[in-house]
Amino acid sequence: MKWDNVTLFVLAAFGCVMLLLGQITEVLSRLPQIIRAWRRVRQELNGGVEPGPRDEDRTSG
């Protein structure tokens, strides 16, 4: 293996790692919005009624 190939491989590997880290950063920065949207979806599927403390106890067990 020549040094040119090693250099290109290292650059490609670091490029892939940087792209992966960028995507992870984007997902983590939007995670609160995703959670809120999921809760709204669940609320709408349950008929638009927000679960109270008693409802949560019945569904968690």
N, CA, C and O atoms as a DFTB+ gen file, in Angstrom:
244 C
 N C O
     1  1       0.857      -1.176       0.000
     2  2       0.000       0.000       0.000
     3  2       0.901       1.235       0.000
     4  3       1.812       1.355       0.819
     5  1       0.636       2.129      -0.911
     6  2       1.439       3.346      -1.017
     7  2       0.874       4.428      -0.107
     8  3      -0.280       4.375       0.319
     9  1       1.718       5.401       0.173
    10  2       1.311       6.491       1.058
    11  2       0.162       7.302       0.477
    12  3      -0.652       7.845       1.224
    13  1       0.088       7.389      -0.839
    14  2      -1.028       8.116      -1.450
    15  2      -2.363       7.444      -1.109
    16  3      -3.347       8.111      -0.790
    17  1      -2.370       6.131      -1.181
    18  2      -3.598       5.396      -0.858
    19  2      -3.956       5.530       0.620
    20  3      -5.125       5.683       0.973
    21  1      -2.945       5.473       1.473
    22  2      -3.187       5.617       2.910
    23  2      -3.752       6.998       3.208
    24  3      -4.704       7.134       3.978
    25  1      -3.168       8.016       2.601
    26  2      -3.626       9.390       2.818
    27  2      -5.071       9.561       2.358
    28  3      -5.886      10.153       3.066
    29  1      -5.386       9.043       1.175
    30  2      -6.756       9.154       0.677
    31  2      -7.738       8.392       1.564
    32  3      -8.851       8.858       1.805
    33  1      -7.331       7.234       2.044
    34  2      -8.196       6.459       2.933
    35  2      -8.456       7.212       4.232
    36  3      -9.589       7.259       4.710
    37  1      -7.412       7.797       4.802
    38  2      -7.565       8.544       6.057
    39  2      -8.469       9.751       5.846
    40  3      -9.338      10.026       6.674
    41  1      -8.275      10.472       4.752
    42  2      -9.129      11.628       4.466
    43  2     -10.586      11.205       4.269
    44  3     -11.499      11.866       4.763
    45  1     -10.799      10.116       3.555
    46  2     -12.166       9.634       3.340
    47  2     -12.800       9.201       4.659
    48  3     -13.974       9.478       4.905
    49  1     -12.033       8.526       5.501
    50  2     -12.565       8.075       6.787
    51  2     -12.946       9.261       7.663
    52  3     -14.018       9.267       8.268
    53  1     -12.075      10.267       7.736
    54  2     -12.397      11.443       8.541
    55  2     -13.579      12.212       7.958
    56  3     -14.380      12.771       8.707
    57  1     -13.695      12.247       6.645
    58  2     -14.848      12.893       6.024
    59  2     -16.149      12.207       6.405
    60  3     -17.144      12.864       6.710
    61  1     -16.132      10.875       6.385
    62  2     -17.329      10.117       6.779
    63  2     -17.667      10.344       8.245
    64  3     -18.837      10.482       8.603
    65  1     -16.653      10.382       9.086
    66  2     -16.880      10.617      10.516
    67  2     -17.466      12.008      10.733
    68  3     -18.376      12.177      11.545
    69  1     -16.958      12.994      10.022
    70  2     -17.476      14.356      10.175
    71  2     -18.928      14.449       9.710
    72  3     -19.739      15.117      10.350
    73  1     -19.263      13.781       8.597
    74  2     -20.649      13.775       8.145
    75  2     -21.562      13.106       9.170
    76  3     -22.655      13.599       9.447
    77  1     -21.118      12.002       9.723
    78  2     -21.906      11.298      10.730
    79  2     -22.115      12.161      11.969
    80  3     -23.225      12.230      12.497
    81  1     -21.060      12.816      12.432
    82  2     -21.184      13.684      13.608
    83  2     -22.105      14.868      13.333
    84  3     -22.857      15.288      14.213
    85  1     -22.050      15.400      12.129
    86  2     -22.947      16.499      11.766
    87  2     -24.403      16.073      11.795
    88  3     -25.262      16.813      12.275
    89  1     -24.686      14.878      11.283
    90  2     -26.056      14.374      11.290
    91  2     -26.541      14.104      12.709
    92  3     -27.686      14.405      13.046
    93  1     -25.680      13.544      13.531
    94  2     -26.046      13.282      14.928
    95  2     -26.334      14.592      15.653
    96  3     -27.282      14.673      16.434
    97  1     -25.523      15.615      15.400
    98  2     -25.735      16.923      16.020
    99  2     -27.085      17.505      15.621
   100  3     -27.797      18.057      16.460
   101  1     -27.442      17.384      14.343
   102  2     -28.730      17.900      13.873
   103  2     -29.896      17.182      14.553
   104  3     -30.853      17.820      14.991
   105  1     -29.813      15.872      14.639
   106  2     -30.900      15.109      15.264
   107  2     -31.021      15.464      16.739
   108  3     -32.128      15.659      17.240
   109  1     -29.892      15.550      17.438
   110  2     -29.942      15.866      18.865
   111  2     -30.446      17.280      19.116
   112  3     -31.109      17.528      20.123
   113  1     -30.140      18.213      18.213
   114  2     -30.620      19.582      18.409
   115  2     -32.127      19.678      18.185
   116  3     -32.781      20.558      18.743
   117  1     -32.679      18.782      17.375
   118  2     -34.116      18.796      17.107
   119  2     -34.896      17.817      17.975
   120  3     -36.115      17.713      17.838
   121  1     -34.232      17.114      18.848
   122  2     -34.892      16.094      19.661
   123  2     -36.048      16.639      20.502
   124  3     -37.091      15.988      20.557
   125  1     -35.922      17.800      21.162
   126  2     -37.076      18.320      21.917
   127  2     -38.302      18.562      21.033
   128  3     -39.428      18.293      21.451
   129  1     -38.092      19.065      19.816
   130  2     -39.208      19.281      18.895
   131  2     -39.834      17.955      18.480
   132  3     -41.055      17.848      18.360
   133  1     -39.000      16.952      18.262
   134  2     -39.504      15.636      17.870
   135  2     -40.344      15.036      18.988
   136  3     -41.395      14.449      18.733
   137  1     -39.884      15.181      20.225
   138  2     -40.627      14.636      21.367
   139  2     -41.964      15.346      21.521
   140  3     -42.985      14.699      21.755
   141  1     -41.971      16.682      21.392
   142  2     -43.234      17.417      21.497
   143  2     -44.205      17.004      20.389
   144  3     -45.399      16.838      20.637
   145  1     -43.693      16.839      19.175
   146  2     -44.555      16.424      18.068
   147  2     -45.115      15.031      18.310
   148  3     -46.287      14.783      18.024
   149  1     -44.305      14.121      18.828
   150  2     -44.777      12.766      19.120
   151  2     -45.865      12.792      20.192
   152  3     -46.843      12.050      20.102
   153  1     -45.699      13.633      21.195
   154  2     -46.727      13.737      22.240
   155  2     -48.034      14.279      21.672
   156  3     -49.115      13.830      22.054
   157  1     -47.933      15.256      20.748
   158  2     -49.149      15.779      20.114
   159  2     -49.842      14.695      19.290
   160  3     -51.069      14.598      19.296
   161  1     -49.065      13.886      18.587
   162  2     -49.644      12.796      17.797
   163  2     -50.360      11.812      18.710
   164  3     -51.486      11.406      18.423
   165  1     -49.719      11.428      19.800
   166  2     -50.344      10.490      20.739
   167  2     -51.613      11.085      21.337
   168  3     -52.607      10.384      21.528
   169  1     -51.570      12.394      21.633
   170  2     -52.744      13.051      22.200
   171  2     -53.897      13.025      21.199
   172  3     -55.036      12.751      21.577
   173  1     -53.614      13.306      19.934
   174  2     -54.664      13.286      18.919
   175  2     -55.200      11.877      18.706
   176  3     -56.399      11.699      18.493
   177  1     -54.337      10.883      18.759
   178  2     -54.796       9.505      18.595
   179  2     -55.662       9.053      19.763
   180  3     -56.509       8.174      19.606
   181  1     -55.453       9.648      20.926
   182  2     -56.255       9.314      22.106
   183  2     -57.538      10.130      22.169
   184  3     -58.211      10.120      23.200
   185  1     -57.891      10.819      21.127
   186  2     -59.134      11.571      21.090
   187  2     -58.989      13.004      21.545
   188  3     -59.993      13.656      21.834
   189  1     -57.789      13.511      21.617
   190  2     -57.574      14.892      21.991
   191  2     -57.678      15.161      23.472
   192  3     -57.710      16.319      23.886
   193  1     -57.733      14.121      24.279
   194  2     -57.838      14.272      25.728
   195  2     -56.457      14.094      26.330
   196  3     -55.799      13.074      26.125
   197  1     -56.027      15.106      27.078
   198  2     -54.736      14.984      27.751
   199  2     -54.876      14.032      28.926
   200  3     -55.819      14.154      29.707
   201  1     -53.950      13.082      29.067
   202  2     -54.052      12.153      30.194
   203  2     -53.767      12.854      31.507
   204  3     -52.791      13.593      31.635
   205  1     -54.621      12.615      32.469
   206  2     -54.407      13.143      33.802
   207  2     -53.563      12.174      34.605
   208  3     -53.121      11.154      34.076
   209  1     -53.333      12.475      35.878
   210  2     -52.519      11.585      36.713
   211  2     -53.126      10.192      36.846
   212  3     -52.396       9.202      36.890
   213  1     -54.453      10.104      36.910
   214  2     -55.092       8.793      37.049
   215  2     -54.973       7.996      35.756
   216  3     -54.753       6.786      35.791
   217  1     -55.118       8.669      34.607
   218  2     -55.012       7.979      33.323
   219  2     -53.608       7.441      33.101
   220  3     -53.443       6.349      32.556
   221  1     -52.603       8.187      33.513
   222  2     -51.225       7.744      33.330
   223  2     -50.944       6.506      34.161
   224  3     -50.213       5.618      33.723
   225  1     -51.526       6.435      35.372
   226  2     -51.308       5.270      36.226
   227  2     -51.897       4.013      35.596
   228  3     -51.310       2.935      35.695
   229  1     -53.048       4.142      34.951
   230  2     -53.676       2.974      34.339
   231  2     -52.912       2.508      33.110
   232  3     -52.810       1.304      32.874
   233  1     -52.372       3.428      32.323
   234  2     -51.697       3.042      31.090
   235  2     -50.272       2.585      31.325
   236  3     -49.721       1.873      30.486
   237  1     -49.653       2.965      32.431
   238  2     -48.257       2.601      32.659
   239  2     -48.104       1.193      33.211
   240  3     -47.008       0.635      33.140
   241  1     -49.140       0.607      33.747
   242  2     -49.008      -0.663      34.420
   243  2     -49.392      -1.802      33.593
   244  3     -49.326      -2.944      34.046
